[in-house]
């Protein structure tokens, strides 16, 4: 008789209980802690302090930081497109990006938005040929210089992954102390909506490896350059 | 241990010891990782508190593993993913074969997974006619060389750039320069095509999160992101203990993993998956299969070795181990090398293999001290030795020698006295600062390892006198 998946699971879990020397357990809860190892960190941090720390850590791991005002975002993007002579640009289909005036054509380069209607083949093939990908950051983490992207719908995974240059827009007000705040936000999202985006990305600098003789090499599979446009008035 | 096993071990160690590059490479890696790890600990300011909390979280999880795995499985299904519980490596392989057949798979891109090494996944799927492509740069190198990883996080640490250039030149069909940047660039371009071709992507799992059915990958290169973005099916292989209850619990272990492993505050990418792609998503896998693997792990539950299941696979114990530094990963002859491998491998093996590994240790306690989840590795190594002797394995002569050695090095007080006095006492036996093979009590051990002559000042003494001072100075910078 063919065993069902459920029998498999029951046998597997019953065996664990047996080896642990007690009956099957369900509904275990994590211990509640009164204090955390990170409590002493960032106790009196100001938003300006966090922004500065983000900038320091982000640049230390090889990121390019541009501090801009809302109206200066599009100019910064143009400059980067010119710098890399990019012909093809890929961007999230995201209202927050449209507000900066990002349009289908910027100084002679084609901008394609990650639109569901275009389908997988067409979008990933375009992504493969794009030199630049543009995204919008949910959170920035000061301690590590990390940006947090929620990938779903128009906010495709490939945009921050396939092009050699990734530009992420980060509102200054969204910079938080550390991982703790990001994980709290994820947990809140899950509790409120009963689900999460299929992918949440914590990105810290460009793609890197030290697999050959421990020599640090940038851009092995993911982007070689990471720009964060830190929008100070957002 | 049988004479034959012992012989093979001796051969592997001797082979490693002849490799000059390996020695330099391991020393370089250990030094660099150590410095970075210490700097990260200093920044946090209360590393012992972090470790203690991580240990408690992991211990709680293991003690309630059935409950958390069930919760995880329920949530994965709710998110639209498939779960398979595999009691053995064969179960896991059968399921994976079934999935890839259903998907009419010709090629698979794979990102790093140690548990897949336990089941020789590549070999098995290649026999099914499937093209397997390792995409982590280090794993790609050793796949081309037809070798196995020699370090948990730096799998090709034993290869130099000339060897890599030779391997890549063969693929390229032309001579490539032995420059790490050029070689990496070649791998980027070559592997890029593979992600688009592959029907299935296989990844590991660093941490599953029971409360939402999510799982997290901790990587630097981006190959795991590629493997989970472009292929239409994703298979995740996770050891059954690779789970935490909540996102809050994840905070502690995720903060410690990269800091303990490479000394990074965080890796370039931490990627949190929840289910396959949703209806509104364009890229990402349409199908997600998570295979939860036991393969000998449950036999460790309820035994004095249970704490080894707290391991988060950071490799810090390899990076501080004087034996690993001396002999490298391949000499262990097991999937997991270093102190964690010496404890875990004999336990995972159903054929009672790897019994010699717990003797490949100086019991200097550096591994226990560095472990971010406070696994008492050195104590467990000692337990293995006791078991070995008590189970009447090996000849009486061997037993006595091991027992004597165990008595000296196993007891901390005795060891300290021995280490302090040994320098003078062993001088007649030593040659160029290494204890020669003639010392009778150590015969079995020194046969494979020219034991360094105990330092004039032991580490513990150095730490008391100077080490603490040195880190204090670091603090004032």
Interface residues (C-beta under 8 A of the other chain):
Chain A: X5 X8 X9 X11 X12 X13 X14 X15 X16 X17 X19 X20 X21 X24 X25 X26 X27 X28 X29 X30 X31 X33 X36 X37 X38 X40 X41 X57 X61 X114 X116 X118 X119 X120 X123 X124 X128 X143 X144 X146 X151 X152 X153 X156 X157 X158 X161 X179 X180 X183 X184 X186 X187 X190 X195 X196 X197 X198 X199 X200 X201 X202 X203 X204 X205 X206 X207 X208 X209 X210 X211 X212 X213 X214 X215 X217 X219 X220 X221 X222 X223
Chain B: X25 X28 X29 X32 X44 X45 X46 X49 X50 X53 X56 X57 X60 X63 X64 X65 X66 X67 X68 X69 X70 X71 X73 X79 X83 X84 X85 X87 X91 X135 X136 X137 X138 X141 X154 X155 X156 X157 X159 X160 X161 X164 X180 X181 X183 X184 X185 X187 X188 X191 X192 X196 X211 X212 X214 X220 X221 X222 X223 X225 X226 X228 X229 X230 X240 X245 X246 X247 X248 X249 X250 X251 X252 X254 X255 X262 X265 X266 X267 X268 X269 X270 X271 X272 X273 X274 X275 X276 X277 X278 X280 X281 X282 X283 X284 X292 X294 X298 X299 X301 X302
